[in-house]
Amino acid sequence: MQSQKEKDQQTKIMERSIIGVYLGIVLVIITLLLAVGQHFMIVNFYGDAGNKWYFWSLVAVIGLLGIAMGLWYYRKIEIPLENNA
C-alpha cells in the first residue's frame, strides 16, 4: 500500500509529464503553422530569398524540439496499477 504522500507525489509527476507532452504538441503545431504560412505565402516570414534557409532551419529545430519534448515526457508518464486483491 502506498501512503497518501507517495500518491500525491506520483500525481504531481504525472501532471508535469502531461504538461510536457502538451508543450511538445504545441511546438509541433507552431512549426506546422509557420511552415504552411510560408509555403503558401500567406505571410512572408523571411523576406529576402537568401534568408529562407535560416527560417527553415529554425522551423526544423523548433519541430524537432517539440517532437523530442513530447516523446521524452510521454515516456515519463507512469500509469499506476491498483491491486485490489
Order of alpha helices (4+ residues) and beta strands (2+ residues): alpha-alpha
